[in-house]
Each structure stands twice: as structure tokens, then as C-alpha cells.
């Protein structure tokens, strides 16, 4: 799915895009409006719902479920919207994805939801308005030789997160992340990680203030010219 990998102490570090990082809680109370967090395709089976931490509430009619075959066009729409946001901020660093083949690229596959991978979508009134892709990574034998302490733990890596800009500030990104965290805990994950672009004015406030993630590293970049 939407992921890029680099090596960091032999850990695969997927990239995390988060145009929805400025999402804020809906003004209604959590008792008045709660998300339905589902594990199956439009079923009532729940992914260990995160409950109501900090009295969070979600958009009216919000449903979170596993991505299934046929969702590709809607997911591609969210992906285009995400790209447009970033291109608007830094056109020298981001680009508009090619339309040709994008729906096929975004189409969920059989390996996107497994014992170690999670691909979920957020729906409002039966319209897909966001998605999240995550992976659980267990330590391998070589990790005992590494200095990064996280490599000794089973890690939830949130590789991609996006919500349509028209649906920001309704708690949708929070609901997606909370569902992924609950899924990761069920599979033994003890730490959650993701990457985000610091140039976005909404990303860091979302991850650090809203979701309580802490900065761990900085990815550096240099253009190589002849």
C-alpha cells in the first residue's frame, strides 16, 4: 500500500503521510456521539474499540472497517486529496500522483489485512473519507545487536494515514489511529511508531498533542547535484 521504506538500524521504517494531522475533536461529547469501530467488512464485529479516552467524540455516522476489494477508487480519491495538500505546501518535495493505474494501485489486496498488517478505512454516511495502513513488526534475532531500544519490542508501525480535507477536525484521524493501536496491542505491540513531515502545520500538533506521540528522530535530506 502507500509506504516507503528506509533502513534505520536494520529496522524497516515506513513513511507516514498524515494530511489529516490537524483533526480536532468534534464539539459533541463522547457519550452523545461514538464511532463504530469494526473489524470486518461492514460487520458488527469490533476491533477492540478504544472507548472514550479524554471524552473524544467522532463524526456523526462514522464507521471504521477493514478495506476490501472495490474500495480502490474511493481510497485513490483520498490519496489524491492528500497529495494536493502537500503539493500546495511544498511543490518541490511532493508531486501529484499519476492517475493512470492509481485505482488499481490503491485497491486492497489479500495481504493488506493479515496477522501482521492492517488496512482500514473510515466511512461517513457510507462514503470513504479516510484510510490507515499499519504493520506489526516483531524483533528478529539480529535486533539484539542493535542499539535502538525499540527494536527489542514488538512495534506497531503506522505507515500511512489520510483523511479528506473536507472531513478534517471531526475526530476521524483519531479514530483510525486508536483502532490501529488497539489492533496492535492485541498482537503484542508495546510501542507505536510513525513518520510525518515536519513542514506540515497540522501534522506534529496532531501526533504530539492529540495522540501523545513523542519525537524520536529527524530524517535529513540533501539534493545531490553533479
Number of C-alpha atoms within 10 A of each C-alpha: 16 15 14 12 11 11 9 9 13 12 17 13 19 21 20 23 24 26 30 26 26 22 23 20 21 18 14 16 14 18 10 9 17 21 23 21 27 22 21 16 14 15 11 12 13 14 21 17 18 16 17 14 9 9 12 21 26 27 23 15 13 23 24 27 25 22 27 19 11 13 16 19 16 19 26 20 18 23 26 19 19 22 20 18 19 21 15 11 14 12 13 9 8 14 14 15 13 8 9 8 10 17 18 14 15 21 19 21 15 8 12 20 18 10 11 16 19 23 23 28 26 27 19 16 11 11 12 22 24 28 27 27 25 30 24 22 20 17 14 12 8 10 18 12 10 13 10 13 9 16 21 17 16 20 22 26 26 27 26 23 28 29 28 22 18 10 16 22 20 21 22 33 32 24 26 24 21 20 25 29 24 15 25 26 17 12 17 15 20 14 16 19 18 21 22 20 17 12 11 17 13 16 21 21 18 21 22 13 11 16 15 10 15 11 12 8 7 10 8 5 6 5 4 5 4 2
